[in-house]
């Protein structure tokens, strides 16, 4: 008998698998109507029902107990690789139809053998009710219960008892709190670059939660039921069904393409899913961007409608007895929400659309918009047309929103969430949901812009002064914050159009300023900020700030202190708004140094190398005196250093070097011993992040490569390198490094670096092969083509090497090995990591750079190193 059952199960498994794969194939059809996905999901559920019923019959259970579908399977729609969740509902203990546990275990085992991914529970009716009372997740799962086969009377009794036991208000509160926690887990945005189409805000789980709430309250279990009961309009129900179908189809195709349960639109799968929808582009990036933009628009619509329905359900379950407080003849304030006085307000008075957000800023105690207001905005999008955008009254209201002292960030986020911002600023609408595959930004363009706006706004809020002290200090003296807000809104608004987005954005903002009556002087500043918003970070991170010509050229470009300050504030806000991983204290120091140097140049004091060197020496001597250094102990070291050294290091670094290295400087006229032990010293970086490391050792051609090799092997990232050769043949190299390795005490980290790097340099030998670190999934999916630029300076004495490539472990060391192989002298290295892209700049010299063939060979080898 057991052997026969096994044969039956094997046959059943093959039949189940074949029919399931045939249904999977129908999901792949790009031209199939989106809503047809529900038909396939119901067929997958029916196939599982049929298979389970056959196994139930084979087990001989009959009507002794009930087999119940619960959870997502209970809804009657089964995604390709979702669990088949079932409840074996037992009769009360001692009942004559009781089944031995061994037979139940055998049945569950046969379900697995038949290819069903079973999630099972075995409980009596009383046990179900007890578990549901303790756990809202169990309660939710049982809410979806559907009888597959077995005892109908037992299942009916369960449904009746469960419906009486559930408390709709408590269930609503618990699921609302659960939703908030889930949204926080996904950073409260539907715009993640790898969203979870089930769990992320605006995903399928949000829609399911609404239906759970309404089902528990008896308001209906389908979207049409909600429309009939007044919780949604017919139009809203139609929009929900359309977007739900798209999200369901994306999720189903994700399962089929990944050949497993996969609910995340990860980079690896985006192109394949895009192809399944028939999206084609010039590159993988283009097709995936089309898919993701469609996803984001759907998720945004779900988020909007979800908020409306949540407020409606809450009001229906617990009607508010708070009185309406009139704000004006068009709006009321009720329970901390702004509510329109009539449903057709926006149809009759389109001016009231923007007034809503102005009142949201100005009305004390208001925390949002009511369901009635949100619904009216959603249904009045058609009134926000070209006439609306060109209306002077709306221009005035929009400028008043920008000029408010409070609520700027919240108002603009709410305007974007309700689609008003994109309807009013047509150019903004084109970047809503626009992905950025530059391995730098981790937000869509619209979210990045709003993040930059938030960062600028925080400069002007005293409570956030501890985050950006210098920026807050500058902002305190700035007279027109709204200028920076407008620049933030437009700085990336032309992304994705082709061409230089800075130039195109400057044209857009020029039109905006003219249309909104912004004074000529202010308009010129805003246009400058949008056109030049990338320049300051490029100069700070790629050029030698100790070079007076660099500072002079940048000062000429910004023109005056007002423009410089505005550009500095926007630049900081922009970098901080790209990715949590991009900003670091070293970049902050470079930008602040550039600001201060340029400010001095704009004041008529261009850097005088001699005067600057003397000033830094004097300040360094003061610091040395505080450490009770021997009189003129520094002199032996300083006499071996040129102006370039003193220009590239500040007084604190100069004093630290003198304190640590002066006693190791060989006497004059003593030949350098190439075997002299290297001196390595480290301390916590003055910029507040990572370590500053100095190396003092007899110079050798491959020294930089060896140092990079050590940091590579020890899992350190180099942020900056200043390389000098003294007049007595010693290398004095300073590095800014960071690591994720955190020992019990920072002194242990310093000791490890000092001993480990010194040992590496002492042992010498052949340069080890670089560790070829794995690249991230994002880099694999959206690789950037490596770029190399090797250009001479005006006198062709030094060469500027610029490298751009996808980041990976061992990359800098690979570059350093090429430089060492060609005996090139490195004078300066600026290592800039932008998310998962590197932009590195090296100042190099050497006789091999004079020959064109050698230059080509160097570039070829560098390209091979970047591509390997």
Secondary structure, 3 states (H helix, E strand, C coil): CHHHHHHHHHHHHHHHHHHHHHHHHHHCCCCCCCCHHHHHHHHHHHHHHHHHHHHHHHHCCCCCCEEEECHHHHCCCCCCCCCEEEEEEECCCCCCCCCCHHHHHHHHHHHHHCCCCEEEEEEEHHHHHHHHHHCHHHHHHHHCCEEEEECHHHHHHHHHHHHHHCCHHHHHHHHHHHHHHHHHHCCCCCCCCCCECCCCCCCHHHHHHHHHHHHHHCCCCCHHHHHHCCCCCHHHHHHHHHHHHHHHHHHHHHHHHHCCCCCECCHHHHHHHHHHCCCCCCCHHHHHHHHHHHHHHHHHHHHHHHHHHHHHHHHHHCCCCCCCEECCCCEEEECCEEEECCCCHHHHCCCHHHHHHHHHHHCCCCCEECHHHHHHHHHCHHHCCHHHHCCHHHHHHHHHHHHCCCCHHHHHHHHHHCCHHHHHCHHHHCCCCCCCCCCCCCCCHHHHHHHHHHHHHHHCCHHHCCCCHHHHHHHHCCCCHHHHHHHHHHCCCCCCCCCCHHHHHHHHHHHHHHHCCCCHHHHHHHHHHHHCCCHHHHHHHHCCCCCHHHHHHHHHHHCCHHHHHHHHHHHHHHHHCCCCCCCCHHHHHHHHHHHHHHHHHHCCCCCCHHHHHHHHHHHHHHHHHHCCCCCCCCHHHHCCCCHHHHHHCCHHHHHHHHHHHHHHCCCCCCCCCCCCCCEEEEEECCCCCCEEEEEEEECCCCHHHHHHHHHHHCCEEEEEEEEEECCCCEEEEEEEEEECCCCCCHHHHHHHHHHHHHHHHHHCCCCCCCCCCCCCHHHHHCCCCCEEEEEECCCCCCEEEEEEEECCCCHHHHHHHHHHHCCCEEEEEEEEEECCEEEEEEEEECHHHHCHHHHHHHHHHHHHHHHC
